[in-house]
Amino acid sequence: MNGMDVSIKLLLHSKSTFARLLSINISVQAMSYNGSSAGNIQSEVKEETMQPGTERSVPILVPFSAYHKLMVECDSMKVTAMVNDKYKPEQVYLAENDIVLMDPPFILTVSRTTRLQQETSGVLIFKNPADETLTGCRLTLSGSGVFKKEEDCKLPDLAPKQQFRINIFFYPYKTGKKTITAVFDCSTFRDIQATCKIEVTE
């Protein structure tokens, strides 16, 4: 989840009949929407000695503090591990994994009774999963037949592990099945959406 550390593992399996000293070059890149690299999040080099016929799990930790600035405008991160034998450098092994971060939960609920031209209430809940204060928080509400125009409001800063619980009120002006969309933006997260389908009756 975006806002939390990313923990993955590189699994090595040796089919050799002798011990091998390996150099492991691990690189994590932020990837833009068009598939190009938007910057290096982190890189590290490790050495491991693999005994014949054994397996080894190499942990890879990408802290939120390392990736969050680059990932504000990016879609995914690419983790690449290049492994080579230090005594036979021509023997190179490559593993890659693309990681798409999930948005933090953003929940919108609306009271069951939704009548035409009558005040209806709803509740929005968002909890800050990060260990830093979210600044520049904004909320946008929209919905055909529910809001006559897009409503945008500024929210206060949100401290680590704290949550917003926001009451919303609206007067539906058209009957039928409608969808309300709420979008949350801040310094760390972009375009986190919550939707709720309602049916407006007379």
Backbone torsions as a table, in degrees:
resi	resn	phi	psi	omega
1	MET	NA	138.1	175.2
2	ASN	-61.6	131.7	-175.4
3	GLY	107.4	-10.4	-179.8
4	MET	-123.0	159.7	176.4
5	ASP	-63.9	145.8	177.2
6	VAL	-101.0	122.5	-178.4
7	SER	-120.3	118.4	178.6
8	ILE	-133.9	173.8	-178.8
9	LYS	-134.3	142.6	170.9
10	LEU	-101.3	121.0	-178.1
11	LEU	-102.0	119.9	178.9
12	LEU	-106.4	138.7	177.2
13	HIS	-133.1	123.2	-177.9
14	SER	-97.9	126.5	174.5
15	LYS	-104.2	7.0	-178.3
16	SER	-74.4	164.3	176.9
17	THR	-102.3	6.8	179.5
18	PHE	-143.0	162.1	179.8
19	ALA	-69.2	145.0	-179.1
20	ARG	-131.2	133.4	175.2
21	LEU	-92.2	117.9	-173.8
22	LEU	-110.0	141.9	170.2
23	SER	-105.3	125.7	-176.3
24	ILE	-117.1	114.3	179.5
25	ASN	-103.7	113.9	-176.4
26	ILE	-110.1	128.3	-179.3
27	SER	-129.5	138.1	177.0
28	VAL	-123.5	120.3	-177.8
29	GLN	-116.6	141.9	170.0
30	ALA	-81.3	132.6	-176.4
31	MET	-112.0	130.7	179.6
32	SER	-79.5	175.3	-175.3
33	TYR	-65.2	-24.7	-179.6
34	ASN	-91.1	5.9	175.6
35	GLY	90.9	3.0	178.4
36	SER	-95.4	157.9	-179.3
37	SER	-72.7	134.2	178.9
38	ALA	-104.0	0.6	178.6
39	GLY	146.7	158.5	-179.6
40	ASN	-87.4	122.4	178.0
41	ILE	-80.9	-49.3	176.2
42	GLN	-165.6	159.9	174.8
43	SER	-148.5	149.8	179.7
44	GLU	-154.6	154.2	177.2
45	VAL	-121.2	129.6	178.3
46	LYS	-123.6	155.0	173.1
47	GLU	-118.2	135.7	178.4
48	GLU	-136.2	139.2	172.4
49	THR	-100.4	118.8	-179.7
50	MET	-99.0	121.6	174.8
51	GLN	-79.2	153.3	-176.2
52	PRO	-58.3	134.9	174.6
53	GLY	69.3	21.5	-177.5
54	THR	-112.9	167.7	174.2
55	GLU	-118.2	150.5	176.5
56	ARG	-143.3	136.5	177.7
57	SER	-103.9	123.4	-178.6
58	VAL	-107.9	113.8	-178.7
59	PRO	-72.8	143.0	175.2
60	ILE	-127.3	119.4	-179.6
61	LEU	-115.5	125.2	176.2
62	VAL	-114.0	99.1	-177.1
63	PRO	-67.1	149.2	175.9
64	PHE	-55.7	-38.6	-179.1
65	SER	-62.5	-24.2	-179.3
66	ALA	-85.1	-32.8	-172.2
67	TYR	-103.5	-19.0	-163.4
68	HIS	-65.7	-34.3	-178.4
69	LYS	-67.6	-42.0	179.8
70	LEU	-73.7	-29.0	-174.7
71	MET	-85.8	-3.1	177.9
72	VAL	-59.0	-40.3	-176.9
73	GLU	-108.1	11.1	-175.8
74	CYS	-114.8	159.8	-174.1
75	ASP	-93.5	-35.3	-174.7
76	SER	-155.4	170.7	172.5
77	MET	-122.8	143.8	179.1
78	LYS	-108.6	123.0	176.7
79	VAL	-103.4	122.9	-178.6
80	THR	-121.8	131.6	175.6
81	ALA	-121.0	118.4	176.0
82	MET	-109.2	121.5	-175.0
83	VAL	-117.5	128.8	174.7
84	ASN	-138.9	153.3	178.3
85	ASP	-76.0	123.7	-175.4
86	LYS	-65.2	-24.7	179.9
87	TYR	-97.5	-11.6	175.1
88	LYS	-135.7	72.4	-172.4
89	PRO	-61.5	-15.3	177.7
90	GLU	-73.1	-15.4	178.6
91	GLN	-90.0	103.7	-174.8
92	VAL	-121.5	136.9	177.8
93	TYR	-123.7	139.4	-175.3
94	LEU	-128.6	134.2	174.1
95	ALA	-132.4	138.3	179.8
96	GLU	-134.2	150.0	176.0
97	ASN	-148.3	130.1	175.5
98	ASP	-96.0	128.1	-177.3
99	ILE	-115.8	119.8	175.0
100	VAL	-100.8	121.3	-177.4
101	LEU	-79.3	137.5	175.1
102	MET	-79.4	144.9	174.2
103	ASP	-69.7	148.2	172.8
104	PRO	-61.4	152.7	-179.5
105	PRO	-60.2	134.6	177.3
106	PHE	-136.4	111.6	-168.2
107	ILE	-113.2	131.6	176.2
108	LEU	-123.9	123.1	175.4
109	THR	-126.0	145.9	-179.2
110	VAL	-127.3	143.2	179.7
111	SER	-56.8	148.5	-172.0
112	ARG	-63.1	-40.4	-176.7
113	THR	-84.1	116.5	-179.6
114	THR	-128.4	105.4	-175.9
115	ARG	-114.8	152.6	-179.6
116	LEU	-59.5	130.2	175.3
117	GLN	61.4	18.1	176.3
118	GLN	-114.1	144.0	-179.0
119	GLU	-60.3	130.5	178.3
120	THR	-125.5	143.2	-178.3
121	SER	-115.5	156.2	175.7
122	GLY	-146.8	168.7	-179.5
123	VAL	-132.6	133.9	174.8
124	LEU	-112.7	133.4	179.2
125	ILE	-129.2	127.8	175.8
126	PHE	-140.6	127.4	178.2
127	LYS	-108.8	133.1	178.2
128	ASN	-73.8	112.6	-178.5
129	PRO	-84.2	-10.4	-172.8
130	ALA	-87.9	164.2	177.3
131	ASP	-93.8	27.9	177.4
132	GLU	-140.3	156.9	179.9
133	THR	-75.8	133.8	177.6
134	LEU	-86.5	127.4	179.1
135	THR	-116.9	168.7	179.4
136	GLY	62.4	34.6	-175.7
137	CYS	-75.8	132.9	178.0
138	ARG	-139.0	148.7	178.4
139	LEU	-125.5	132.1	177.5
140	THR	-121.9	130.7	179.3
141	LEU	-118.5	137.8	177.8
142	SER	-150.7	161.4	178.2
143	GLY	168.8	118.8	179.8
144	SER	-62.8	130.3	-179.6
145	GLY	82.1	-3.5	-179.3
146	VAL	-115.4	-52.5	176.9
147	PHE	-113.4	128.3	-178.3
148	LYS	-70.6	-25.2	172.8
149	LYS	-147.5	161.0	179.1
150	GLU	-61.9	131.0	179.8
151	GLU	-104.3	130.0	-176.6
152	ASP	-128.1	132.4	179.4
153	CYS	-142.0	150.0	178.0
154	LYS	-88.9	138.8	-180.0
155	LEU	-113.5	156.9	177.1
156	PRO	-69.8	166.8	175.6
157	ASP	-61.4	150.2	-178.6
158	LEU	-118.9	115.4	-177.4
159	ALA	-69.2	161.1	179.2
160	PRO	-54.3	135.1	175.5
161	LYS	66.0	5.6	176.6
162	GLN	-92.3	166.9	-177.2
163	GLN	-133.5	152.5	168.7
164	PHE	-89.7	137.1	167.4
165	ARG	-129.4	103.9	-169.9
166	ILE	-113.1	124.9	174.3
167	ASN	-88.3	132.3	177.1
168	ILE	-119.6	150.1	179.7
169	PHE	-134.5	141.3	-179.1
170	PHE	-154.4	164.1	-179.5
171	TYR	-123.4	98.3	-179.8
172	PRO	-59.4	136.9	-178.2
173	TYR	-117.4	6.2	173.4
174	LYS	-140.3	144.4	179.1
175	THR	-85.4	163.9	177.5
176	GLY	112.2	-174.0	-179.6
177	LYS	-80.8	127.3	-177.1
178	LYS	-129.4	159.4	177.0
179	THR	-125.4	126.0	174.9
180	ILE	-98.7	132.8	178.6
181	THR	-120.0	129.5	175.6
182	ALA	-116.2	134.4	179.9
183	VAL	-124.0	127.6	179.4
184	PHE	-110.2	129.9	177.1
185	ASP	-128.1	148.2	174.8
186	CYS	-159.6	-171.0	-177.4
187	SER	-64.8	-25.6	-173.4
188	THR	-109.7	-31.3	-177.4
189	PHE	-120.9	144.6	179.2
190	ARG	-122.9	137.2	170.0
191	ASP	53.2	47.4	172.8
192	ILE	-81.8	121.3	-171.4
193	GLN	-110.8	146.5	170.4
194	ALA	-133.5	137.1	178.6
195	THR	-128.6	155.9	178.0
196	CYS	-147.0	128.5	178.8
197	LYS	-93.4	133.4	178.9
198	ILE	-130.8	163.1	173.6
199	GLU	-123.7	120.4	-177.7
200	VAL	-93.9	123.5	179.2
201	THR	-112.7	163.1	178.9
202	GLU	-78.1	NA	NA
